[in-house]
Structures are given as structure tokens and as C-alpha cells.
């Protein structure tokens, strides 16, 4: 899909670029006005586990179900 650029699209892409940058944000000096005054803290972990802590006892956590 191709469509003309709008201010709303520009803000959308700039916002999501900043929000999804994990550690570094590079921009052209003329684009400094688009960088928010407050930036989020770096995100150095891409994936995190949540839920119940379980110690692995050697038994498979997932089993394959097969029709006989």
C-alpha cells in the first residue's frame, strides 16, 4: 500500500521508533525536534519469563498427544 505522508503518520512512526529502540537512537541533526524531551530507559532484555517459578525435575513439561 502506498499513501501520501501526513503529520499523523510522521508522529506515529517517530513515536514508535523511539518507544521500540532498545538501547540507541540515532537521528539526523535536523530531526532533533522530533525526539521527545523524555526518553524511555534502555531495554537491554528482549524477552522475559513470567508466571510460576518451577524447578525442572527431569520430567517433560510438555507432552505430545498422538492419536493411536
PEHU-V983651 format. One record per residue. N is the residue number from 1. OMEGA is omega in whole degrees, 0 to 359 (* if undefined). Layout:
n=N omega=OMEGA
n=N omega=OMEGA
//
This chain:
n=1 omega=176
n=2 omega=177
n=3 omega=180
n=4 omega=178
n=5 omega=177
n=6 omega=176
n=7 omega=180
n=8 omega=178
n=9 omega=178
n=10 omega=180
n=11 omega=179
n=12 omega=182
n=13 omega=179
n=14 omega=180
n=15 omega=183
n=16 omega=175
n=17 omega=180
n=18 omega=183
n=19 omega=183
n=20 omega=174
n=21 omega=184
n=22 omega=183
n=23 omega=185
n=24 omega=176
n=25 omega=179
n=26 omega=178
n=27 omega=176
n=28 omega=181
n=29 omega=179
n=30 omega=180
n=31 omega=182
n=32 omega=180
n=33 omega=180
n=34 omega=181
n=35 omega=181
n=36 omega=178
n=37 omega=179
n=38 omega=179
n=39 omega=176
n=40 omega=176
n=41 omega=178
n=42 omega=176
n=43 omega=185
n=44 omega=179
n=45 omega=182
n=46 omega=182
n=47 omega=179
n=48 omega=179
n=49 omega=176
n=50 omega=179
n=51 omega=185
n=52 omega=174
n=53 omega=178
n=54 omega=176
n=55 omega=182
n=56 omega=182
n=57 omega=179
n=58 omega=178
n=59 omega=178
n=60 omega=177
n=61 omega=182
n=62 omega=177
n=63 omega=178
n=64 omega=177
n=65 omega=180
n=66 omega=174
n=67 omega=182
n=68 omega=*
//
